Amino acid sequence: MLSLGAHVDQTDPIAEAQARGATLSQFFLGDPQGWKGPKVAYEGGAQALREAATAAGVDLYVHAPYVLNVATVNNRIRIPSRKLLQQTVTVAGEIGAKGVIVHGGHVGAGDDAEKGFDNWRKAVDGIDLTVPLLIENTAGGANAMARHLDRIAMLWEAISTASGFENVGFCLDTCHAHAGGEELVGLVERVKAITGRIDLVHCNDSRDAFDSGADRHANLGQGQADPEGLFEVVRVAGAPVCLETPGGAEVHSLELDLLRQKLGE
């Protein structure tokens, strides 16, 4: 059976998973829009959370702050981004997380995309990946590193020469793919042809239209993403699934039940 869960508050991700009947919790280690270093809010700290998760059979995933952008040519953003990403990975390792999810980032509209890809190579080469780093596709940005599949292919080619490449995986977000202009039907095969792997699926509907570039999640069946393609991604990817949809435990429990039905579990 695949591990299923949701993005939750980090104070007690074990209780959050149990409230949803889930076996997976994803969370931030602080302010997703801030530059402060990661902190473990769980009572007892990192070791207590690691032991509690193991005892409860809950897989932990950490989402890196949204402000990170290791691709940018702006030193005042790129250098702090690398530092905070390393800190996040280190703490994620201390709690026994299965991976750290980070957005692909972007370069400026007038910048050379190749510099962004090479900055990613340097970042992977320089970070001590004590847990897998899962690069997530993004919904918008004209000069994004991971919105369209052709860019993801160039990103993967660039980082493939980095020393830590074996510890880099891929997180496929269905809302981001739809809003980013990628058809969901057949998407898993097209992604795996590039990356060779999908380590986590963010299963989200999209409030906005195809190729809108808008990162606005909706509850399953209540958005504009192709439902056939959305559930196909979940079935075919064969990877753990995390909801990032609106609502709390009650709403997520219903959505997880729907996913189980679609998976035939």
C-alpha positions, 0 to 999 in steps of 0.5 A, spaced: 500 500 500 502 507 498 503 511 503 498 517 503 497 523 507 497 531 507 501 537 508 499 539 516 502 543 521 508 541 524 507 542 532 504 534 532 505 531 525 503 524 528 497 526 531 495 530 524 496 524 520 492 519 525 486 524 525 486 523 517 487 516 517 494 517 514 501 514 514 504 520 511 505 528 514 508 533 510 510 540 513 514 546 514 520 547 519 518 554 520 515 560 516 515 558 509 515 565 507 521 567 511 529 566 512 530 564 519 533 557 520 529 551 521 526 549 528 522 543 530 516 544 534 514 537 536 515 537 544 521 533 545 525 535 539 527 532 533 529 525 536 522 525 540 519 526 533 523 521 529 521 516 535 514 517 535 514 517 527 517 510 527 512 507 532 506 510 529 508 508 522 508 515 519 512 517 514 515 525 514 516 529 509 519 536 510 517 542 505 523 547 504 521 554 505 517 558 498 523 563 499 528 559 496 531 560 489 538 556 488 537 558 481 537 565 481 543 569 478 542 574 484 547 573 489 543 576 495 538 570 494 542 564 491 547 564 497 542 565 503 537 560 499 543 554 499 545 556 506 537 555 508 536 549 504 542 545 507 540 547 514 533 544 512 536 538 509 540 537 516 534 538 520 530 533 516 535 528 517 535 529 524 527 527 524 528 521 520 524 525 514 523 521 507 525 527 503 525 535 503 521 538 497 524 544 494 521 548 488 525 548 482 526 556 482 527 561 476 531 566 473 529 573 471 526 574 465 532 577 461 537 572 464 540 566 461 536 560 463 543 556 462 546 560 468 540 557 472 541 550 471 548 551 472 546 554 479 542 548 481 548 543 479 553 547 484 547 547 489 546 539 489 554 539 488 555 543 495 549 540 499 550 534 504 544 531 502 543 527 508 536 525 506 533 525 498 532 532 495 525 532 491 525 538 486 518 540 485 515 542 478 512 549 479 506 552 476 508 559 473 514 563 471 516 565 464 523 563 466 522 557 471 527 551 471 521 546 472 515 549 469 515 545 463 518 538 461 523 541 456 526 545 462 526 539 467 530 535 462 535 541 461 535 541 469 536 534 470 542 534 465 545 539 468 545 536 475 546 529 473 554 531 473 553 533 480 556 529 486 550 528 490 545 527 484 544 520 486 540 523 492 536 528 488 529 525 486 522 528 483 516 531 486 510 531 481 505 536 483 498 535 479 496 542 480 502 545 478 502 541 472 495 543 470 496 550 471 503 550 468 501 547 461 502 540 462 497 535 460 496 530 466 494 524 462 500 520 460 504 525 464 508 520 469 511 516 463 513 523 460 516 525 467 519 518 468 523 518 461 526 525 463 528 523 471 527 516 471 523 517 478 517 520 481 518 520 489 512 523 491 506 526 488 502 532 490 495 531 489 491 537 488 486 540 484 487 547 480 482 553 482 485 556 475 485 554 468 490 550 464 496 553 462 494 559 467 500 559 471 497 560 477 499 556 483 492 556 487 490 549 489 483 546 490 480 540 493 479 534 489 474 534 484 472 542 485 477 545 480 479 545 473 484 539 473 482 533 468 480 528 473 481 522 469 489 525 468 489 527 476 487 520 478 491 517 473 498 520 475 496 517 482 495 510 480 501 510 475 506 514 479 507 508 484 509 513 489 507 516 496 501 521 495 501 528 499 494 532 499 496 540 499 488 542 499 484 546 503 481 544 509 483 540 515 482 533 518 475 532 516 476 534 509 482 531 508 480 524 510 474 524 505 479 526 500 484 520 502 478 515 502 477 517 495 484 516 493 484 509 496 478 508 492 481 510 485 487 506 487 483 500 489 485 499 496 
